[in-house]
Amino acid sequence: MRSSIARRAAVLGSTALLLLVPAISLANAEPADSGVSDQAAHLPVELAEALRHDLALSPEEYLDRSELGQKLAEFASIARVQFPDSFAGVWLDDLGRGIVALAHGRDSDAARSAAGEAGFSVRDVALSETALQSQVSALNTWLDSQPPAVTDLVRGIAVDVVGNGVALTADSTAGLQLPDFLRSTVVHTAAPLTVPPIVADLLPATGSMTGDALLGGDAFGAASGNNGLRCSFGFNGTDGAGRVVNISAGHCDPNRAGAGTSNASSVFPLINDQPGPRVGYFAKSSFDGHDYSIINIDDDAKYRFENNSVRVPFNRSVNVTGTADPVVGAPVCKSGSTSGFSCGVVTGVNRVEKVGDRTMTNSFTTDICVLQGDSGGPIVTGTLALGITSASTVATAPVCALVQAQTALGQSAPVQYATPINDILAENPGLKVRNY
């Protein structure tokens, strides 16, 4: 059991679930002309400000890089099959160029030609993706032979696509002596894991159902008996039966075992930390494997969720047009009910993280600050749905401004963990993210 968890884990840093914090209020503002053309012109000016502040990108550059990331993802899915001896991964570099890593192999000439024809730059590396996965397997086999004193230290193992190597994360490097054939493995020390507490007596208000549209990133409360959790709505959508749903985080459900039954946790919006009448219930909640929930919306509240919008400051929105896959270096933005709307880049893909006694698979990471209460909120790249916020290395920080100041002084950058939206859709046939 210990080594099997280590085998699946691929974490960079400590994580904390993002629950239970006060809301931030949103003020109204008049729309402004962004001054850019085509699709960029339809992005709210508040998003443009976040891009400028967080990434030093214009809306057009943001959309271009987001689109390039998806082209790289498509190329990678084909290259893994056609060029297994040489393909070693894809990413966007700091200048926004599409990079295809290739190792020397019998198919490397064909792979190089295909990458060039697709408009990507080629980076020569020592090891193919296949070879890197073999190193991961060798490391796992070695861990299987170790005593609990060693295996219990391991938080995870990952392929570092940009560094063309294998990275292992451990609670402590003391006592972790890798064999000679694994000397090239990079070992990171993880900070202690923290999980925020549970709030009691968080109950919905009574009365008739009225209210404005609810968007991705808006606050909600979840109640089961005397247990209550505070999170953020994710992407609005529909399930296989055509029911109106919202896709959020599984750990936001205080009674996961009761999801989809008469004991399911109730969901209600929070406005300035004040609960409104119930809007739905948890139909499905997953935390082991993938962290996500499907919230069925009550009939009298459907009209509030029949939109494809993600909240940005001053009640503006980004309208989702489809879904995407995470690619290292691609620009992303998140919306959360605590820290609001901010942007960063994807820093890791295909990771598995250990949160308490749960193991979450195929997570991706970003360098965005997310805090308690942001859990379940949406992450987009361009106007495409990318993932659902799950955890963070800085979840318990009071404000993101403090995190940013500490990073500027040399402390580690924040790490946001997320579940890919396409993984959630694949596990639930018929589930769709609303794109109109």
N, C-alpha and C positions, 0 to 999 in steps of 0.2 A: 504493500500500500504506500509506504513512504517513497520508494523509488518511482512508483508509477505516477505519483503526484509530481515528483521532481521532473520526470520525463516530460510531462505535459506542460510544465510551467515555463514561461518565458517573460520574466518581469524585469523592468529597469526601475528600481526604486520602491518605496513604500506606497501603499494604497490605502485610501479611506473612503468608505461609502459616503455619498453626498446627500445627507438627509437633514431635515429638521432645523431650519434657521429662519429668521424673520424675512419678510418680503421686502422688495424695494418697489416704491410706487413709480408709476409711469405717468408722465405729463403729456398733454396734447401739444402738438406743434403743427404749424402750417407746412404743407409740402413745399419743396424747393426744387428748382430745375437743376439737374445734375450736370448738364452741359456736355454729356457724352452721348454717343450715337448708338443706334440699334439696341441690342439686349442690355448693354451697360446703362443706357438711359432709363431703363425700367427698374434699376436697382435704387433703393432709397438713399438719399444723400447721407443719412446717418450710417449706413453701411460703408459708404465711400470714406467717411471720416474714420471708422474703425480700421479699414484697410490701410489708410494713410498712416494712422498712429501705430498700428500693430505690425504691419508688414512693409510699409513704405511702397505700397502698390496702388496704382489707379484701378478703378473698376474694370477697365478694359484689360489690364494686365492680369488681374485676378481671374477674369473669365477665360482668358487665353491659357493661363497656366492650369486652370481646372480642367479645361478641355484636353490639354496636352496630357495631363495625368491619366485621363480615361483612355486616350490613344495608347499610352504606354501599357496600361492594364490589359487592353485588348491584344497588343503585341506580345506581352508576356505569356498570356494564356495559350497562344499559338506556338511561340518559340519553345516552351517547355516540351511540347510534343515533337516539333520538327527538328529541334537542335539540342537534344538532351546532353550531348557530350561537351557543349561549349556554353550554353546559356547560363548566366550567373546572376540575373536579376535586373531590375529597372528602377530608376528614380529620377526626380527633378533635382538639378543642382541649384546652388544659391542664385545663379543668374537666370533660372527658369528654363534651362535647356534640358531636353529629354535625353537621358543617358541609358544605354544598354551595355551591361557588363558581359564580356565574353572571355572565356578561357580558351586555351589552345586545345583543339580537338579535331576529329576528322570532319566535323560539320561546321567548323568555325568560319571558313571562307564563305559558305552559303549564308550563315547567320550574319556575318558582317555585311554582306551585300543586301540582305533583307532589311537590316537596321538602317543602312544608308538610304535605301529606297523609301523607307518610311519617314525619313527626315530626322533620325535620331543620331546622336554622337555615340561612338563606341569607346568604352573604357576597357583596356586589357587588364585582366586579373589572373591570379594564379589558379583559382579553384572554381569549377562549375557549380551550379546550384545542386546538382546531383552529388558531387563530391562533398559539398558542405553538409548535405543531409546525411551522408555516410559518417562524417565526423560527429554529428549529433547522435547518431545511432551508437557509435563507439563510446561516446561519453555516457549515454544512458546505460549501456551494457556494463560499463565500469561501475557506475553508481549502484546498479543492481547487486554488485558483489560486495558493497561496502556496509559497514555496521550502521545502525540508526544514528550514532553520534555524528556521522558524516552526512548521511542522506537527509537528516532533519535540518541541516544547515541550508540546503539548496532551496531556493525560491523559484528558480527557473533556468531554462536553456533557450537560447535564441540564435538564429542565423542573422548576423549583421550584414545586410546586403551591401551597404556602402563600404564598410571596412573589409568585405570579403573574408569573413571569419566567423567563428562561433563565440558567443558570449554567454557566460554563466553568471547568474545572480545568486548571492548567498547572504544569509543573515550575518555571517561572520566568515572571514577568510582564515581565521585561526583553526588549525586542525584539518584544513582542506588542502591536501597535497595531491595534485593531479599527477597521473603517471606521465612518463616521458613523451609518449605519443600524443598527449593532449597539452603539451607545454605551450602551444600557440593559442590556446583558449584564453580569452580575456575574461578575468574575474572581476565582477563589480560587487561592492558591499551595499546591501540594502538597509535602509533605515527601518526602525520598528513599525509594525503595522498598527494603525489606529482605526477604530470603528466608532462613529458617533452614537450617542445614546438614543433611546426611544422616548417619545413624549406621550404622556397619558391624557385621556379625556379630550381628545381632538375630535369633535363631533360636528356633523353638518347642521346647518340652520334648517328651520322648518319654514314652510311657506310655498307660494307658487313659484314656478320656474320662469324667471325673467333674466335678462342679461345680454351683454354683447357677445360677439364671436370669441371663442377661445382658441388661441394660437399655440403653436409649438414654442415652448419656453415659458409659458404662463404657469403660475404656481397652482398646485393642488394638494389637498390633504387626503390621506387614505386612513380609514378607521375600521378596526375590528375589535369589538368589545371596548375595553379601556385602552387599547393600544392604538396610537396614531403616528403616522409618518408624514413628513413634508417633502415633496418632490416637485418636479417640473413636467408638464405635459410634453410629449414627444411629437411625432408626426401623426397628423390626422389621416384616416384611411377607411377602407372597407374590408370586411372579411369575405370568406368564400361564399357565404350566404347573402352577401350584400348589406350586412349590418354595418352601421356607422361605428367606427372604433377609433381609439387613439393608441399609438404604440409608444410605450414608455419603458422604464427599467423594472426588472423583476424584483429586485430587492426593495422596491418602493411599496410592495404589498406586505402589510404586517401579518397576513395569514395566508401564505402561499399555498398551504395544503388545502385551503378552502376555495381556491380559485375555481370558478365555473360551477360552484354549488350554491345551495341556499345560504351557506355560511360565508360567501365571498365578501371580501372587504369592500366597503362603499367608498366612492370617490366623489369629492366635491371641490369646487374652485375656491381659492383663497384670494381675496382682494384686500390689500393692505393688512394682511394677516387675519382678516375676518372671514370665517367660513360661510359659504353660500349653501343653498339647497343641493342635495345630491344630484349628480349628473350621470352616474354610471357605476359599474362594478368591475372587478377584475375577473375576466373570463379565463385568462391563462397567465401564469407567472412562472418564469424560469430563472434560476440563478446558477445552477450547476451546469457547466457547458457554456451556454450563452445567457447573458443577463438581459432579459427583456420581459415585458408584460403586454398583454392585449386587454385594453379596457373597453368593454361593451358600453355604449352610450345609451341611456334611457331614451325612450321615444320622445318625451317632452323636451329633451335637451339636444336632439339631433341637429337642429338648425344652428346651434352654436359651434358645431364641429364640422359643418359642411363647407370647409375651406381648405386650401392647400398652403397656408401661410405659416411662416416662422417669425416670431416677434423680434424686432429691433427697437432701439430707443425711440421714445416719443410716439408710441403706438404705430409705428411704421411696420412693414413686413417685407420679407423676401418670399416670393411665391415659388413653390417647389414645382419643377417641371419633369422630374424623373428620379432615378436612383443611380448611384455610382459605387465604385470599389476603391478602397484606400490605396494610395501609392505614396511611398516615402518622398517627401519634398513637396507634395501638392499642397496648395493653400486651402485652408478650411476655416470656417467660422462656426461658433456655437452660440446658442441662446439658452440662458438659465435664469431661473426666478430669483437667484441671489446675486450672482455676479454680472448678470445682464448679457450683452452681446459683445463678443470679442473674437479676434482672429489669430491664427497661427499656421503652422505647417504640420503635416503628418511626419512623425519621427520614427515610427516602427510599425510593422505589419506582421500578421501571422503569429501573434504572441499569445501566450497562455499565462494567466495570472492566478496566484493563490490568494484568496480573500477569506480569512478564517479557515473553516473546514471545506470551503467551496473552491472548485477549480474552474475558471472561465477560459474557454478555448477560442483561438483565432481572434483575439482582441487586436485593435490597433491603438497606437498612442499618438498624442500630439503634444506640443509645448504650450498649450493654452492653460491659463489658471482657471480652475473650477473649484467651487466651494460647496459646503454643505447646503443642501436644498436644490442644487443644480442637477442632481441625479434624474435621469430619464429625459433630459432635455435634448433637442435635436442638434445634429452637426451636419453642415452642408458644405459642399465644395462647388463653387459657382452657384447655380440654382438647383443643384441635384442633392437629394437626400443621401447622406453618407453613413450616419451611425447615430447611436443613442449613448449619451454620457452615462458612465458607470461609476468610476472611481477616480481618485486623484492623490498625488503625493502631498498636496498642500490643502486638503479639504478643510482642515480645522483652522486655517489662517483667518484673521478677522476681516481682512480686505485684500483684494488682489494688488492694490497699490503697494502694500507692504511686501508682498511676494516679489513684485517687479523690482523694488528697491534692493531687496536682498540678492536677487539674481544679478543686478548690476554691480553689486559689491563682491561677486565671485561665488555666491552659493549656487547650488545646482538649480537648473531651470525646472519649473513645474512640469509634471507629467500627468496628462489626462488619459484615462483608459476608456475605451468605447467598444461597443458591439456593432459590427457592420450591419447595416440595414438589409443588405442583400442576403446575409446569413439568416436573418429573422424571417424574411419572406420565403426563403427556400425551405425552412422548417414548417411553414404554415401555408400549404397550397391554397391559392385563392386570395390570400391576404395581399392587399395593395396599399401603397402610399398614394394619397390623393394628389393628383397633379393638375387639377383644374378647379 
